[in-house]
Amino acid sequence: MPPKAGSAEPGGGRTGAAGTGGAPGGELPSGTTPALVLSVLADGPLHGYGLAKEIERRSGGFFTGSWGSLYPALQRLEQDGLIEGVWEPYPPQGKRRRRVYRLTPQGRSAASQTAGRWRQFALRILQVIGQGDEGGLPAALAGAPGALTSPAGAAGRQR
């Protein structure tokens, strides 16, 4: 059964718009925004703009541009009890406020599970399409269960 719309599962949910502002990236695959948000918040609380900038930084600028999918994803994650948002003054003694998001205990567990599923998903994609000119798997995938040990991997077997 496919993941529900808006989920943090590989291949599930809506398509995000990040990366569309003429950047080298493209649209985020469906369901990517919630997974990225959970992953970033696993390292500590951030406000919406800070989340967008951290995702951009971690992706080396690949995911950048219009973040129209970010705030709806934050609302869904909050409704699902995976994150909580609180209004905080900005600057600390200022009159402006910004909403800062953090993982709930349920969200921390979901972040870990989601990261594992996305690693497996990426590994399987690389198994199907090949690993490109780099000649090896990214370090984060190399230790994953079932990781390829050679560029040919399972696809290199003769039938």
C-alpha positions in Angstrom: 0.0 0.0 0.0 1.5 3.4 -0.9 2.2 6.0 1.8 -0.6 8.4 2.6 -0.5 11.9 0.9 1.8 14.3 2.7 3.7 11.5 4.5 7.4 11.5 5.1 7.7 8.2 3.2 9.7 7.8 0.0 7.4 8.2 -2.9 4.4 9.4 -0.7 2.8 12.7 -0.4 2.8 15.9 -2.4 5.4 17.3 -4.6 7.3 20.2 -3.1 8.5 23.3 -5.0 11.9 23.7 -3.6 14.7 24.0 -6.1 12.6 25.7 -8.8 14.1 29.2 -8.7 16.6 28.6 -11.5 18.8 26.5 -9.1 20.6 23.4 -10.3 18.1 21.2 -8.4 14.6 20.6 -9.4 11.3 19.9 -7.7 11.5 17.8 -4.6 10.2 14.3 -5.1 6.8 13.6 -3.6 7.0 13.3 0.2 10.5 14.7 0.5 9.7 17.9 2.4 8.4 16.2 5.6 11.4 13.9 5.7 13.8 16.7 5.3 12.1 18.7 8.0 12.1 15.8 10.5 15.8 15.2 9.7 16.8 18.8 10.3 14.8 19.2 13.4 16.4 16.0 14.8 19.5 18.3 15.3 17.6 21.0 17.2 14.7 23.5 17.0 14.5 26.0 14.2 12.0 28.5 12.8 10.7 28.1 9.3 13.2 30.3 7.4 16.0 28.6 9.4 14.7 25.2 8.3 14.7 26.3 4.6 18.2 27.7 4.9 19.5 24.6 6.7 18.0 22.2 4.0 19.6 24.4 1.4 23.0 24.3 3.2 22.9 20.6 3.7 22.1 19.9 0.1 24.9 22.1 -1.1 22.4 24.5 -2.6 20.6 21.7 -4.6 17.3 22.3 -2.8 16.7 26.0 -2.9 14.2 28.5 -4.3 10.5 28.6 -3.6 9.5 26.9 -0.3 5.8 27.0 -0.8 5.6 23.4 0.4 7.5 24.0 3.6 4.8 25.7 5.7 2.0 23.3 4.7 4.3 20.4 5.6 5.1 22.0 9.0 1.3 22.3 9.6 0.7 18.7 8.7 3.6 17.5 10.9 2.3 19.5 13.8 -1.3 18.2 13.3 0.2 14.7 13.3 1.9 15.3 16.6 5.4 14.9 15.2 6.5 18.5 15.8 5.4 21.3 18.0 5.7 25.0 17.2 5.8 27.8 19.7 5.9 31.6 19.1 9.0 33.2 20.4 10.0 36.8 20.5 12.6 37.9 17.9 15.1 39.2 18.6 14.9 37.8 22.2 13.8 41.1 23.7 12.1 42.4 20.5 8.4 42.9 19.7 8.4 40.6 16.6 7.7 36.9 16.9 8.6 33.8 14.9 7.4 30.3 15.2 10.1 27.8 16.3 9.6 24.1 15.7 11.0 21.1 17.6 10.4 17.4 17.4 8.1 15.7 19.9 9.1 12.3 21.3 6.9 10.7 18.6 8.6 13.0 16.0 12.1 11.9 17.1 11.2 8.3 16.6 9.6 9.1 13.2 12.7 11.0 12.1 14.9 8.0 12.8 12.6 5.6 11.1 12.1 7.9 8.1 15.8 8.4 7.6 16.3 4.7 7.5 13.6 4.2 5.0 14.9 7.0 2.8 18.5 5.5 2.9 17.1 2.1 1.8 15.0 3.8 -0.9 18.1 5.7 -2.2 20.2 2.6 -2.1 17.7 0.6 -4.2 17.4 3.5 -6.7 21.2 3.4 -7.1 21.1 -0.4 -7.5 18.7 0.0 -10.4 20.2 3.0 -12.2 23.8 2.5 -11.3 26.1 4.7 -9.3 27.4 7.1 -11.9 31.0 8.2 -12.4 31.8 8.4 -8.7 32.4 4.7 -8.6 31.0 4.1 -5.1 28.2 4.6 -2.8 27.9 7.7 -0.6 29.3 7.0 2.9 25.8 7.2 4.4 24.6 4.4 2.1 27.7 2.2 2.0 27.0 0.7 5.4 23.3 0.2 4.8 22.0 -3.4 4.9 22.2 -4.9 1.4 24.7 -2.2 0.2 26.5 -2.8 -3.0 30.1 -3.9 -2.8 31.0 -3.3 -6.5 29.7 -0.9 -9.2 28.1 -3.8 -11.0 26.4 -5.1 -7.8 23.5 -7.4 -8.1 22.9 -6.1 -11.6 26.2 -7.5 -12.7 25.2 -11.1 -12.3 24.7 -13.2 -15.5 21.5 -15.0 -16.0 
